[in-house]
Amino acid sequence: MNTAQPPPGGARPGGRTARTRQAVLEAVFEELGEGGYAALTMERIARRSGVHVATIYRRWRSTEGLVCELMTDLSAEVPLPDTGTLAGDLRALARAIAAFYSEPRYRGLLEAVVSAAAREPAAADVLREFFDDRLRLAGRMVHRAVDRGELPADADPDEVMAALGAPFYYRLLISRRPVDLRLADCAADAAYAAALAGVFTHTEGDENGEGGR
């Protein structure tokens, strides 16, 4: 998380609100690092951040809401590339994801939320909302590729991006091994090849769950 303070004179109206938000999210990050998701409470966050617990409840309502906002902030540090080709974009994004998850606490945050989602409906909603948002954002690369004529007009952005991300989450959550650049490049190349082959296009029967090709 970027904890840099604004330069002198750079504060904008509402700066106190921004500082409060930063303090609270940093406290969530630290609490997750020390005790994990199971130990995360609004009261512990309030003590660490110095922000009154009533203020935290009023703005975020639950620890799930805080974790969702934290995950969104952290993932925003992974830039959306625009290299001019889909192959280049996928490889650049995959390498950025690998670099992101090289930080143990980021991996821990993901593991904690996935674990909680298996037990708590609210946490499951947080996780679904987070990944839906990330898929929509990254899907812009696929839309650009369609506009350039690299992919057919019926290419499904969600499916392309899911294919890119799946190897990372298998490695992180199932095989429990570190991610690396080889994994990133293989994931990008495989997603690109499948997209070019038309694997991720809409076909008749998709809406009924019958699949396509």
ZITA-V823527 format. One record per residue. N is the residue number from 0. RES is the residue in one letter. PSI is psi in degrees with one decimal (999 if undefined). Layout:
BEGIN
<<N,RES,PSI> <N,RES,PSI>>
END
This chain:
BEGIN
<<0,M,138.2> <1,N,113.7> <2,T,12.8> <3,A,139.4> <4,Q,153.3> <5,P,149.9> <6,P,156.7> <7,P,133.2> <8,G,-5.0> <9,G,-3.1> <10,A,143.5> <11,R,164.5> <12,P,140.6> <13,G,10.1> <14,G,-33.8> <15,R,-40.3> <16,T,-40.9> <17,A,-40.3> <18,R,-38.1> <19,T,-47.6> <20,R,-45.5> <21,Q,-43.8> <22,A,-41.5> <23,V,-46.3> <24,L,-35.8> <25,E,-38.0> <26,A,-40.8> <27,V,-45.9> <28,F,-45.4> <29,E,-41.6> <30,E,-40.5> <31,L,-38.5> <32,G,-32.9> <33,E,-44.7> <34,G,-7.2> <35,G,176.7> <36,Y,-36.4> <37,A,-29.6> <38,A,0.3> <39,L,123.5> <40,T,158.7> <41,M,-35.7> <42,E,-41.1> <43,R,-39.5> <44,I,-41.7> <45,A,-44.5> <46,R,-43.6> <47,R,-38.3> <48,S,-23.2> <49,G,10.5> <50,V,136.1> <51,H,139.4> <52,V,-32.6> <53,A,-35.8> <54,T,-41.0> <55,I,-44.7> <56,Y,-41.1> <57,R,-38.1> <58,R,-40.9> <59,W,-20.5> <60,R,-34.1> <61,S,163.0> <62,T,-31.2> <63,E,-42.0> <64,G,-38.3> <65,L,-44.6> <66,V,-39.0> <67,C,-45.6> <68,E,-39.3> <69,L,-45.9> <70,M,-40.1> <71,T,-43.2> <72,D,-47.4> <73,L,-41.7> <74,S,-22.7> <75,A,-16.3> <76,E,-12.1> <77,V,107.1> <78,P,149.6> <79,L,111.8> <80,P,158.8> <81,D,79.6> <82,T,-12.6> <83,G,-12.5> <84,T,152.1> <85,L,-39.1> <86,A,-44.5> <87,G,-40.6> <88,D,-45.2> <89,L,-41.7> <90,R,-41.8> <91,A,-42.3> <92,L,-43.1> <93,A,-40.6> <94,R,-35.9> <95,A,-39.0> <96,I,-42.6> <97,A,-42.4> <98,A,-39.0> <99,F,-47.7> <100,Y,3.7> <101,S,-15.5> <102,E,115.8> <103,P,-35.6> <104,R,-30.5> <105,Y,-40.5> <106,R,-41.3> <107,G,-37.9> <108,L,-46.0> <109,L,-47.2> <110,E,-40.7> <111,A,-43.4> <112,V,-39.3> <113,V,-42.4> <114,S,-43.9> <115,A,-36.3> <116,A,-26.3> <117,A,-17.7> <118,R,-28.1> <119,E,121.5> <120,P,-37.7> <121,A,-40.9> <122,A,-36.0> <123,A,-39.1> <124,D,-41.1> <125,V,-47.5> <126,L,-42.9> <127,R,-43.9> <128,E,-41.5> <129,F,-51.2> <130,F,-32.7> <131,D,-42.6> <132,D,-43.2> <133,R,-39.6> <134,L,-42.1> <135,R,-43.1> <136,L,-52.6> <137,A,-25.0> <138,G,-16.3> <139,R,-31.3> <140,M,-37.5> <141,V,-40.9> <142,H,-40.5> <143,R,-39.4> <144,A,-38.3> <145,V,-43.8> <146,D,-33.2> <147,R,-8.6> <148,G,10.5> <149,E,-33.0> <150,L,155.7> <151,P,158.1> <152,A,-24.0> <153,D,17.1> <154,A,136.4> <155,D,109.1> <156,P,-40.5> <157,D,-41.6> <158,E,-39.6> <159,V,-46.8> <160,M,-32.9> <161,A,-38.4> <162,A,-35.9> <163,L,-43.0> <164,G,-28.2> <165,A,-43.7> <166,P,-32.2> <167,F,-45.4> <168,Y,-28.2> <169,Y,-45.6> <170,R,-42.7> <171,L,-42.4> <172,L,-24.7> <173,I,-60.9> <174,S,-15.9> <175,R,45.8> <176,R,158.8> <177,P,152.3> <178,V,154.0> <179,D,178.4> <180,L,-31.9> <181,R,-43.8> <182,L,-44.3> <183,A,-47.4> <184,D,-39.3> <185,C,-41.9> <186,A,-42.9> <187,A,-45.2> <188,D,-40.0> <189,A,-43.5> <190,A,-40.0> <191,Y,-46.2> <192,A,-42.2> <193,A,-39.0> <194,A,-43.8> <195,L,-32.7> <196,A,-4.6> <197,G,15.2> <198,V,-32.4> <199,F,33.3> <200,T,153.2> <201,H,135.2> <202,T,163.6> <203,E,137.3> <204,G,-14.8> <205,D,-41.2> <206,E,-22.2> <207,N,9.9> <208,G,20.1> <209,E,-6.6> <210,G,177.0> <211,G,-104.8> <212,R,999>>
END
